[in-house]
Amino acid sequence: MTNLQTGQAAAMAAALLWTFSTLAWALAGRRIGSLAVCLHRLLITSVFLALYGGLVRHRWLPTDADG
């Protein structure tokens, strides 16, 4: 597989994953309501960002950010 084919396969995989993700969140929104889904997504995102900050930047929260 050439680099071009690898890139095309990665692009197709990303497009499929985005599609399935959108459909899954839409189904969840119908089942439990959009507010509950948004709060779950916010919680999941916060956990992932804190993990990234802790593992990569050695800070769980962005306390060094200028504001």
N, C-alpha and C positions, 0 to 999 in steps of 0.2 A: 504494500500500500504506500503510495507516495504521500508527500506532505500535503499536497492539495486535496487528495482523497481523505486524508485524516482530518483535515480542517472541515471539509464538507460533511463528513460523518459526525463530527463534533457539533457542527451547527444544526444538523437535523436532530440529533439527540437532545440538544438544548431546546429546540423548538417543541419537540414532543413533551419534554418534561414541563416546560412552561404551560403547555396546553392542558396536560393532566393536572397540574397544580391548580390552574384556574378553575377547571371543572370540579375538582375536589372541594375547593373553598366555596364555590357556588352551591354545591350540594349541601355542604355543612351549613351554609347560611340559610338555606331553605328549611333544614331540620331544626336548628337551634336558634336561629335568628341572627341578623347581621351584627348586632351589637356584641353578642357573645362571641361571635367569630372574630370580630375586630379585637376584642380584649384578649382572646387566646393568641392571636397573631402578634399582638404587642408584647405579651408575656414571653412567647417563644423567641421573638426577635431580641428582646432585652437580655434573655439568658445567653443567646449566642453571641451577642456583642460583648457582654461581660466576660464570657469565656475567651473570646478573641483578645480582649484587652488584657486579661490576666495572663494568658499564655504567651502572647507575642510582645506586648508592651510592658508587661509586669505591673500593670495598674488595672484593677477591676473596673474602676469608674474613670471617666476622662477628667480628672481633677486638675490636669495641667493645661486644659483648654483655655485660650484667651477669650474673653467675652466682652 
